[in-house]
Each structure stands twice: as C-alpha cells, then as structure tokens.
Amino acid sequence: MSLAARWTRLLMVVSAAGFACAAYAIRASMDGPIEQYSGAALSAAIVYTIVIFIWPPISPLHAGSAAIAYCWFIEFAQLTPIPAALSQRSWLARQLLGAQFDLIDVAWYPVGAIPLVAAQWFLRARKRSQTNPTPAAP
C-alpha cells in the first residue's frame, strides 16, 4: 500500500470521528429539525469517508454516489420492520440502521455527501495541476 493511500485512510478515520462527534454534539445541544437534518447529512458524510477508506483511489463522484445510495438503501429498508426490531435490541444497530423511515432524510443525505465530493474533486484537480504544470506560452 502506498504512503498516499495510508495517509488518505488515516485522514478518513479522523474525518469520520470528527463527523460523528459533530453529530453527537448537535444532538446533545439542540433539539428539533436542525438535529434531525444535520444527523442525516453527517451520516452521509461518515459513509463517504468509509467508502474512501475502503478504496482510496475511487473517484469522488463514484464515492459520493456509493455513499448516497447506501444511505438511501438503509433509509428505505426502514419501511420494513427489521431495522426497528434490531434497533430496539441494540444501541449500535439503532445508530447504524435507524428505526423509522423519514422522507426528509432522503433529501438530506446528498447535502452531506456533495460538499465532500466537491472538496475531493478540487483537491485532486489541484494536485494534478501541481504535478503536471502546463508549459509556458512562447
């Protein structure tokens, strides 16, 4: 594994922990729609970091699409009784699966992933331009 992949993975672990801490801090200090919407957005951000951790060379667009698709899958799975039943038995299952479907969450997952897609896209483009400078015009 390359040094860049190792640094990327370390950054993703730190980022996921930061997003989780932000989500729990918001939940502890606020109540209402901000708590709910930020939780959905930060969940998608955490899933995005997990995707990058698993496969560092993935393109930002594919990582964002995978994160949003996974979040939507979990959200729509909440239309079945399985996540609610598991969530009643386990705090961890509740954190990972949720308990009930909320259509608003479906809209907020992209809000958490799209800024990360844009940031990674920008950083990769900047890195490419620094490693492949354009020749000066004559």
C-alpha positions, 0 to 999 in steps of 0.5 A, a space after each residue: 500500500 502506498 504512503 498516499 493511500 495510508 495517509 488518505 485512510 488515516 485522514 478518513 478515520 479522523 474525518 469520520 470521528 470528527 463527523 460523528 462527534 459533530 453529530 453527537 454534539 448537535 444532538 446533545 445541544 439542540 433539539 428539533 429539525 436542525 438535529 434531525 437534518 444535520 444527523 442525516 447529512 453527517 451520516 452521509 458524510 461518515 459513509 463517504 469517508 468509509 467508502 474512501 477508506 475502503 478504496 482510496 483511489 475511487 473517484 469522488 463522484 463514484 464515492 459520493 454516489 456509493 455513499 448516497 445510495 447506501 444511505 438511501 438503501 438503509 433509509 428505505 429498508 426502514 419501511 420494513 420492520 427489521 431495522 426497528 426490531 434490531 434497533 430496539 435490541 441494540 444501541 449500535 444497530 439503532 445508530 447504524 440502521 435507524 428505526 423509522 423511515 423519514 422522507 426528509 432524510 432522503 433529501 438530506 443525505 446528498 447535502 452531506 455527501 456533495 460538499 465532500 465530493 466537491 472538496 475531493 474533486 478540487 483537491 485532486 484537480 489541484 494536485 494534478 495541476 501541481 504535478 503536471 504544470 502546463 508549459 509556458 506560452 512562447 
